[in-house]
Amino acid sequence: MNQLIKSYICHLYVAVVLLCNSMVFAQNTDLKFEHFIDDKGLSQNSVMKILQDKEGFLWMATPNGLYKYNGKGFTIYRHEHNNPNSLINNSVYELELDASGNILIGTGRGLSRFNKVTETFSTYPAILKDKRISAIYPEDDGSLWVGTLYSGVYYFENTDELGTRPKRYSFQSNINSTVKANKVHSITKDISGNVWVGTNKSLYKLKKDSNSNYVQFKVLNEGVKSLFLDKNGKLWVGIKGHYLIGIENAENINTAEELEYKRYSFHPELTDTTDYGGLIAINQADGSNLWLGIHGFGLYWFNTETGDFKLYSPNPLN
């Protein structure tokens, strides 16, 4: 999560991130928030992402290390000088579970993989060392997609155990079918296995089994902040500002001309202000509804059928 939120109350902000990233709620949208700062030992005001592992522990990415919450208190993991088995960098932005249940940690200087059995970190793939990791998408077969903020997209096959033979997708001015921006914000797949990539410039689709040919959807020539495939197979796109785009049957779209979508807006009167960075988190709520995290405002419950929404905004007095 972006830490430059001006209208931000740190206690509630942590709860908002939790809700957007790892919780599933009942139909009742009257929520109570638990504070994690101070009394439970979370010393960071900014939480970039939350992950719940298979054992139920919560992992929190922060600008100053990786936090693990066991329901009572926190264990903090940070980089240790001259210890190759420690976290590669303290600026943690992304968290995902791989097919083996290991935690993949995207940092400002590469990707770390945490082995929960040995309680150690390894730098994998080493070729991404010093890259700012901005998106992680692990495949069920052990292969891995990684988005970076300045170097495009990397794909590692499951046979590449050392991560030394990636396929790289990056901007090349002389190739029309490539991604037109190296600042990658999000990666996901549709129900047919096609890869979708959101960048600071546009939305792209890489058809399954295609080597390099991306389809660019120029009608969406704006910064894509987040991508999410809901349980019904519908693709949701969070846009810079306060826009959400819903795409039905994304798997069947093969050309830019075929793209049809519905756009939803939240607080359009403030969408173009520089204080707000866009819709940066999407997750499943009850039924077909969604939880949305909008930078600068907080948590939204969104009814995908009616377009109605409810905002949970910070309350300095509670």
ROMIBA-698804 format. One record per residue (C-alpha): residue in one letter; x, y, z. Coordinates in nm, 3 decimals, m for minus. Example, Ala and Ser with C-alpha at 12.3 -4.5 7.8 and 13.67 -1.06 7.14 Angstrom:
{rest:a	px:1.230	py:m0.450	pz:0.780};
{rest:s	px:1.367	py:m0.106	pz:0.714};
//
This chain:
{rest:m	px:0.000	py:0.000	pz:0.000};
{rest:n	px:0.118	py:0.349	pz:m0.076};
{rest:q	px:0.235	py:0.530	pz:0.235};
{rest:l	px:0.173	py:0.883	pz:0.105};
{rest:i	px:m0.183	py:0.901	pz:0.233};
{rest:k	px:m0.256	py:1.242	pz:0.376};
{rest:s	px:m0.600	py:1.179	pz:0.524};
{rest:y	px:m0.472	py:0.878	pz:0.710};
{rest:i	px:m0.522	py:0.748	pz:1.058};
{rest:c	px:m0.266	py:0.474	pz:1.111};
{rest:h	px:m0.479	py:0.252	pz:1.338};
{rest:l	px:m0.766	py:0.228	pz:1.095};
{rest:y	px:m0.535	py:0.217	pz:0.793};
{rest:v	px:m0.386	py:m0.113	pz:0.909};
{rest:a	px:m0.735	py:m0.254	pz:0.956};
{rest:v	px:m0.833	py:m0.138	pz:0.608};
{rest:v	px:m0.539	py:m0.322	pz:0.455};
{rest:l	px:m0.631	py:m0.636	pz:0.649};
{rest:l	px:m0.985	py:m0.627	pz:0.523};
{rest:c	px:m0.884	py:m0.568	pz:0.165};
{rest:n	px:m0.624	py:m0.842	pz:0.151};
{rest:s	px:m0.705	py:m1.136	pz:0.371};
{rest:m	px:m1.051	py:m1.143	pz:0.526};
{rest:v	px:m1.391	py:m1.270	pz:0.413};
{rest:f	px:m1.696	py:m1.119	pz:0.582};
{rest:a	px:m2.058	py:m1.207	pz:0.633};
{rest:q	px:m2.350	py:m1.022	pz:0.479};
{rest:n	px:m2.360	py:m0.763	pz:0.758};
{rest:t	px:m2.142	py:m0.468	pz:0.656};
{rest:d	px:m2.145	py:m0.302	pz:1.001};
{rest:l	px:m1.785	py:m0.376	pz:1.091};
{rest:k	px:m1.578	py:m0.327	pz:1.401};
{rest:f	px:m1.208	py:m0.262	pz:1.363};
{rest:e	px:m0.929	py:m0.393	pz:1.584};
{rest:h	px:m0.625	py:m0.169	pz:1.625};
{rest:f	px:m0.284	py:m0.326	pz:1.573};
{rest:i	px:m0.060	py:m0.029	pz:1.642};
{rest:d	px:0.094	py:0.025	pz:1.987};
{rest:d	px:m0.085	py:m0.227	pz:2.207};
{rest:k	px:0.011	py:m0.532	pz:1.997};
{rest:g	px:0.358	py:m0.421	pz:1.890};
{rest:l	px:0.319	py:m0.312	pz:1.529};
{rest:s	px:0.554	py:m0.016	pz:1.517};
{rest:q	px:0.494	py:0.075	pz:1.151};
{rest:n	px:0.236	py:0.330	pz:1.040};
{rest:s	px:0.232	py:0.205	pz:0.681};
{rest:v	px:0.138	py:m0.150	pz:0.584};
{rest:m	px:0.182	py:m0.221	pz:0.215};
{rest:k	px:0.016	py:m0.563	pz:0.198};
{rest:i	px:m0.124	py:m0.841	pz:0.418};
{rest:l	px:m0.103	py:m1.217	pz:0.358};
{rest:q	px:m0.264	py:m1.499	pz:0.557};
{rest:d	px:m0.072	py:m1.828	pz:0.529};
{rest:k	px:m0.213	py:m2.181	pz:0.542};
{rest:e	px:m0.158	py:m2.200	pz:0.918};
{rest:g	px:m0.358	py:m1.883	pz:0.976};
{rest:f	px:m0.070	py:m1.647	pz:1.060};
{rest:l	px:m0.087	py:m1.294	pz:0.923};
{rest:w	px:0.217	py:m1.152	pz:0.744};
{rest:m	px:0.249	py:m0.776	pz:0.696};
{rest:a	px:0.472	py:m0.599	pz:0.445};
{rest:t	px:0.605	py:m0.268	pz:0.575};
{rest:p	px:0.873	py:m0.015	pz:0.474};
{rest:n	px:1.088	py:m0.140	pz:0.761};
{rest:g	px:1.067	py:m0.517	pz:0.756};
{rest:l	px:0.831	py:m0.813	pz:0.748};
{rest:y	px:0.594	py:m0.867	pz:1.042};
{rest:k	px:0.431	py:m1.196	pz:1.143};
{rest:y	px:0.124	py:m1.184	pz:1.368};
{rest:n	px:0.018	py:m1.493	pz:1.564};
{rest:g	px:m0.297	py:m1.353	pz:1.719};
{rest:k	px:m0.121	py:m1.211	pz:2.024};
{rest:g	px:0.197	py:m1.040	pz:1.913};
{rest:f	px:0.445	py:m0.984	pz:1.632};
{rest:t	px:0.771	py:m1.140	pz:1.514};
{rest:i	px:0.977	py:m0.899	pz:1.305};
{rest:y	px:1.211	py:m1.006	pz:1.023};
{rest:r	px:1.465	py:m0.764	pz:0.882};
{rest:h	px:1.781	py:m0.769	pz:0.674};
{rest:e	px:2.094	py:m0.862	pz:0.870};
{rest:h	px:2.432	py:m0.750	pz:0.743};
{rest:n	px:2.655	py:m1.043	pz:0.640};
{rest:n	px:2.369	py:m1.292	pz:0.683};
{rest:p	px:2.271	py:m1.433	pz:0.340};
{rest:n	px:1.979	py:m1.618	pz:0.501};
{rest:s	px:1.807	py:m1.299	pz:0.614};
{rest:l	px:1.552	py:m1.083	pz:0.432};
{rest:i	px:1.717	py:m0.926	pz:0.127};
{rest:n	px:1.584	py:m0.575	pz:0.197};
{rest:n	px:1.369	py:m0.407	pz:0.461};
{rest:s	px:1.143	py:m0.221	pz:0.217};
{rest:v	px:0.873	py:m0.484	pz:0.164};
{rest:y	px:0.597	py:m0.420	pz:m0.092};
{rest:e	px:0.449	py:m0.754	pz:m0.205};
{rest:l	px:0.358	py:m1.088	pz:m0.043};
{rest:e	px:0.231	py:m1.410	pz:m0.202};
{rest:l	px:0.230	py:m1.785	pz:m0.126};
{rest:d	px:0.394	py:m2.016	pz:m0.377};
{rest:a	px:0.269	py:m2.364	pz:m0.468};
{rest:s	px:0.469	py:m2.519	pz:m0.181};
{rest:g	px:0.336	py:m2.279	pz:0.082};
{rest:n	px:0.653	py:m2.073	pz:0.103};
{rest:i	px:0.615	py:m1.698	pz:0.133};
{rest:l	px:0.741	py:m1.485	pz:m0.155};
{rest:i	px:0.844	py:m1.136	pz:m0.045};
{rest:g	px:0.884	py:m0.858	pz:m0.297};
{rest:t	px:1.117	py:m0.584	pz:m0.177};
{rest:g	px:1.288	py:m0.273	pz:m0.304};
{rest:r	px:1.596	py:m0.478	pz:m0.395};
{rest:g	px:1.472	py:m0.814	pz:m0.515};
{rest:l	px:1.262	py:m1.114	pz:m0.419};
{rest:s	px:1.308	py:m1.323	pz:m0.104};
{rest:r	px:1.156	py:m1.665	pz:m0.039};
{rest:f	px:1.088	py:m1.758	pz:0.325};
{rest:n	px:1.108	py:m2.121	pz:0.430};
{rest:k	px:0.877	py:m2.161	pz:0.731};
{rest:v	px:1.041	py:m2.489	pz:0.834};
{rest:t	px:1.396	py:m2.354	pz:0.860};
{rest:e	px:1.289	py:m1.994	pz:0.937};
{rest:t	px:1.537	py:m1.869	pz:0.676};
{rest:f	px:1.523	py:m1.653	pz:0.364};
{rest:s	px:1.675	py:m1.720	pz:0.025};
{rest:t	px:1.717	py:m1.475	pz:m0.262};
{rest:y	px:1.519	py:m1.618	pz:m0.551};
{rest:p	px:1.553	py:m1.557	pz:m0.836};
{rest:a	px:1.897	py:m1.403	pz:m0.795};
{rest:i	px:1.866	py:m1.230	pz:m1.131};
{rest:l	px:1.608	py:m0.997	pz:m0.975};
{rest:k	px:1.846	py:m0.872	pz:m0.710};
{rest:d	px:1.830	py:m0.489	pz:m0.690};
{rest:k	px:1.500	py:m0.484	pz:m0.880};
{rest:r	px:1.200	py:m0.307	pz:m0.719};
{rest:i	px:0.936	py:m0.583	pz:m0.706};
{rest:s	px:0.584	py:m0.453	pz:m0.764};
{rest:a	px:0.378	py:m0.765	pz:m0.850};
{rest:i	px:0.403	py:m1.141	pz:m0.787};
{rest:y	px:0.188	py:m1.414	pz:m0.945};
{rest:p	px:0.288	py:m1.774	pz:m0.856};
{rest:e	px:0.151	py:m2.055	pz:m1.073};
{rest:d	px:0.015	py:m2.381	pz:m0.930};
{rest:d	px:0.282	py:m2.576	pz:m1.120};
{rest:g	px:0.564	py:m2.383	pz:m0.950};
{rest:s	px:0.637	py:m2.134	pz:m1.228};
{rest:l	px:0.640	py:m1.766	pz:m1.142};
{rest:w	px:0.547	py:m1.427	pz:m1.288};
{rest:v	px:0.714	py:m1.120	pz:m1.138};
{rest:g	px:0.643	py:m0.757	pz:m1.216};
{rest:t	px:0.896	py:m0.484	pz:m1.145};
{rest:l	px:0.857	py:m0.110	pz:m1.116};
{rest:y	px:1.121	py:m0.022	pz:m1.375};
{rest:s	px:1.222	py:m0.340	pz:m1.562};
{rest:g	px:0.901	py:m0.494	pz:m1.695};
{rest:v	px:0.774	py:m0.850	pz:m1.641};
{rest:y	px:0.975	py:m1.168	pz:m1.582};
{rest:y	px:0.851	py:m1.525	pz:m1.621};
{rest:f	px:1.035	py:m1.819	pz:m1.460};
{rest:e	px:0.945	py:m2.176	pz:m1.560};
{rest:n	px:0.918	py:m2.437	pz:m1.285};
{rest:t	px:1.217	py:m2.621	pz:m1.434};
{rest:d	px:1.436	py:m2.316	pz:m1.378};
{rest:e	px:1.527	py:m2.401	pz:m1.020};
{rest:l	px:1.795	py:m2.133	pz:m0.992};
{rest:g	px:1.593	py:m1.866	pz:m1.170};
{rest:t	px:1.867	py:m1.792	pz:m1.423};
{rest:r	px:1.669	py:m1.839	pz:m1.748};
{rest:p	px:1.368	py:m1.606	pz:m1.729};
{rest:k	px:1.165	py:m1.481	pz:m2.021};
{rest:r	px:1.152	py:m1.105	pz:m1.995};
{rest:y	px:0.877	py:m0.881	pz:m2.126};
{rest:s	px:0.985	py:m0.518	pz:m2.132};
{rest:f	px:0.926	py:m0.208	pz:m2.340};
{rest:q	px:1.099	py:m0.211	pz:m2.677};
{rest:s	px:1.020	py:0.082	pz:m2.903};
{rest:n	px:1.073	py:m0.117	pz:m3.223};
{rest:i	px:0.830	py:m0.400	pz:m3.131};
{rest:n	px:0.458	py:m0.322	pz:m3.141};
{rest:s	px:0.344	py:m0.635	pz:m2.955};
{rest:t	px:0.544	py:m0.574	pz:m2.640};
{rest:v	px:0.437	py:m0.407	pz:m2.317};
{rest:k	px:0.460	py:m0.030	pz:m2.365};
{rest:a	px:0.567	py:0.048	pz:m2.007};
{rest:n	px:0.815	py:m0.103	pz:m1.762};
{rest:k	px:0.630	py:0.014	pz:m1.448};
{rest:v	px:0.419	py:m0.291	pz:m1.366};
{rest:h	px:0.157	py:m0.260	pz:m1.091};
{rest:s	px:m0.038	py:m0.587	pz:m1.107};
{rest:i	px:m0.049	py:m0.932	pz:m1.269};
{rest:t	px:m0.331	py:m1.189	pz:m1.276};
{rest:k	px:m0.476	py:m1.465	pz:m1.493};
{rest:d	px:m0.825	py:m1.521	pz:m1.631};
{rest:i	px:m1.011	py:m1.853	pz:m1.616};
{rest:s	px:m0.851	py:m1.972	pz:m1.942};
{rest:g	px:m0.496	py:m1.905	pz:m1.824};
{rest:n	px:m0.430	py:m1.585	pz:m2.018};
{rest:v	px:m0.204	py:m1.336	pz:m1.838};
{rest:w	px:m0.322	py:m0.980	pz:m1.771};
{rest:v	px:m0.075	py:m0.707	pz:m1.681};
{rest:g	px:m0.155	py:m0.362	pz:m1.545};
{rest:t	px:0.105	py:m0.088	pz:m1.582};
{rest:n	px:0.125	py:0.285	pz:m1.524};
{rest:k	px:0.027	py:0.334	pz:m1.890};
{rest:s	px:m0.234	py:0.075	pz:m1.985};
{rest:l	px:m0.380	py:m0.277	pz:m1.960};
{rest:y	px:m0.230	py:m0.573	pz:m2.150};
{rest:k	px:m0.321	py:m0.934	pz:m2.220};
{rest:l	px:m0.080	py:m1.215	pz:m2.307};
{rest:k	px:m0.269	py:m1.508	pz:m2.458};
{rest:k	px:m0.203	py:m1.850	pz:m2.311};
{rest:d	px:0.083	py:m2.035	pz:m2.485};
{rest:s	px:0.186	py:m1.718	pz:m2.668};
{rest:n	px:0.556	py:m1.641	pz:m2.661};
{rest:s	px:0.550	py:m1.265	pz:m2.668};
{rest:n	px:0.245	py:m1.112	pz:m2.836};
{rest:y	px:0.066	py:m0.880	pz:m2.597};
{rest:v	px:m0.266	py:m0.715	pz:m2.678};
{rest:q	px:m0.277	py:m0.354	pz:m2.556};
{rest:f	px:m0.615	py:m0.206	pz:m2.472};
{rest:k	px:m0.557	py:0.154	pz:m2.575};
{rest:v	px:m0.905	py:0.254	pz:m2.465};
{rest:l	px:m0.766	py:0.211	pz:m2.113};
{rest:n	px:m0.462	py:0.432	pz:m2.164};
{rest:e	px:m0.445	py:0.525	pz:m1.798};
{rest:g	px:m0.263	py:0.394	pz:m1.496};
{rest:v	px:m0.383	py:0.051	pz:m1.382};
{rest:k	px:m0.334	py:0.013	pz:m1.007};
{rest:s	px:m0.481	py:m0.333	pz:m0.939};
{rest:l	px:m0.624	py:m0.643	pz:m1.108};
{rest:f	px:m0.857	py:m0.902	pz:m0.955};
{rest:l	px:m1.040	py:m1.206	pz:m1.094};
{rest:d	px:m1.352	py:m1.271	pz:m0.888};
{rest:k	px:m1.504	py:m1.611	pz:m0.809};
{rest:n	px:m1.734	py:m1.584	pz:m1.111};
{rest:g	px:m1.443	py:m1.528	pz:m1.350};
{rest:k	px:m1.503	py:m1.157	pz:m1.401};
{rest:l	px:m1.196	py:m0.935	pz:m1.431};
{rest:w	px:m1.188	py:m0.617	pz:m1.223};
{rest:v	px:m0.944	py:m0.336	pz:m1.294};
{rest:g	px:m0.859	py:m0.064	pz:m1.043};
{rest:i	px:m0.766	py:0.261	pz:m1.215};
{rest:k	px:m0.572	py:0.568	pz:m1.106};
{rest:g	px:m0.817	py:0.809	pz:m0.950};
{rest:h	px:m1.130	py:0.643	pz:m0.814};
{rest:y	px:m1.239	py:0.426	pz:m1.103};
{rest:l	px:m1.324	py:0.057	pz:m1.113};
{rest:i	px:m1.371	py:m0.129	pz:m1.440};
{rest:g	px:m1.554	py:m0.462	pz:m1.476};
{rest:i	px:m1.479	py:m0.688	pz:m1.777};
{rest:e	px:m1.705	py:m0.985	pz:m1.851};
{rest:n	px:m1.565	py:m1.289	pz:m2.036};
{rest:a	px:m1.213	py:m1.149	pz:m2.036};
{rest:e	px:m1.082	py:m1.485	pz:m2.152};
{rest:n	px:m1.263	py:m1.443	pz:m2.489};
{rest:i	px:m1.123	py:m1.100	pz:m2.572};
{rest:n	px:m0.848	py:m1.133	pz:m2.832};
{rest:t	px:m0.827	py:m0.784	pz:m2.982};
{rest:a	px:m0.851	py:m0.433	pz:m2.844};
{rest:e	px:m1.165	py:m0.375	pz:m3.052};
{rest:e	px:m1.349	py:m0.657	pz:m2.872};
{rest:l	px:m1.308	py:m0.502	pz:m2.530};
{rest:e	px:m1.635	py:m0.409	pz:m2.361};
{rest:y	px:m1.647	py:m0.295	pz:m2.002};
{rest:k	px:m1.847	py:m0.110	pz:m1.740};
{rest:r	px:m1.692	py:0.174	pz:m1.544};
{rest:y	px:m1.779	py:0.268	pz:m1.187};
{rest:s	px:m1.663	py:0.584	pz:m1.013};
{rest:f	px:m1.620	py:0.681	pz:m0.649};
{rest:h	px:m1.595	py:1.048	pz:m0.547};
{rest:p	px:m1.547	py:1.167	pz:m0.909};
{rest:e	px:m1.515	py:1.526	pz:m0.790};
{rest:l	px:m1.178	py:1.436	pz:m0.634};
{rest:t	px:m1.055	py:1.184	pz:m0.890};
{rest:d	px:m0.809	py:1.417	pz:m1.061};
{rest:t	px:m0.646	py:1.552	pz:m0.748};
{rest:t	px:m0.285	py:1.457	pz:m0.684};
{rest:d	px:m0.352	py:1.365	pz:m0.320};
{rest:y	px:m0.511	py:1.035	pz:m0.413};
{rest:g	px:m0.339	py:0.751	pz:m0.587};
{rest:g	px:m0.623	py:0.531	pz:m0.702};
{rest:l	px:m0.797	py:0.202	pz:m0.635};
{rest:i	px:m0.506	py:m0.004	pz:m0.508};
{rest:a	px:m0.671	py:m0.314	pz:m0.353};
{rest:i	px:m0.957	py:m0.543	pz:m0.461};
{rest:n	px:m1.079	py:m0.859	pz:m0.292};
{rest:q	px:m1.383	py:m1.082	pz:m0.270};
{rest:a	px:m1.659	py:m1.001	pz:m0.022};
{rest:d	px:m1.986	py:m1.186	pz:0.037};
{rest:g	px:m2.161	py:m1.321	pz:m0.271};
{rest:s	px:m2.041	py:m1.142	pz:m0.580};
{rest:n	px:m1.961	py:m0.822	pz:m0.391};
{rest:l	px:m1.614	py:m0.673	pz:m0.351};
{rest:w	px:m1.395	py:m0.500	pz:m0.096};
{rest:l	px:m1.204	py:m0.205	pz:m0.239};
{rest:g	px:m0.914	py:m0.010	pz:m0.094};
{rest:i	px:m0.893	py:0.344	pz:m0.230};
{rest:h	px:m0.581	py:0.544	pz:m0.154};
{rest:g	px:m0.663	py:0.847	pz:0.056};
{rest:f	px:m1.015	py:0.744	pz:0.156};
{rest:g	px:m1.018	py:0.395	pz:0.309};
{rest:l	px:m1.225	py:0.079	pz:0.267};
{rest:y	px:m1.530	py:0.039	pz:0.046};
{rest:w	px:m1.788	py:m0.240	pz:0.033};
{rest:f	px:m1.913	py:m0.254	pz:m0.326};
{rest:n	px:m2.229	py:m0.419	pz:m0.460};
{rest:t	px:m2.135	py:m0.537	pz:m0.808};
{rest:e	px:m2.497	py:m0.580	pz:m0.918};
{rest:t	px:m2.637	py:m0.241	pz:m0.819};
{rest:g	px:m2.323	py:m0.027	pz:m0.808};
{rest:d	px:m2.402	py:0.080	pz:m0.452};
{rest:f	px:m2.114	py:0.116	pz:m0.207};
{rest:k	px:m2.042	py:0.187	pz:0.157};
{rest:l	px:m1.733	py:0.372	pz:0.276};
{rest:y	px:m1.552	py:0.297	pz:0.601};
{rest:s	px:m1.351	py:0.613	pz:0.658};
{rest:p	px:m1.109	py:0.702	pz:0.940};
{rest:n	px:m1.255	py:0.835	pz:1.264};
{rest:p	px:m0.995	py:1.017	pz:1.475};
{rest:l	px:m1.215	py:0.978	pz:1.784};
{rest:n	px:m1.257	py:0.600	pz:1.760};
//
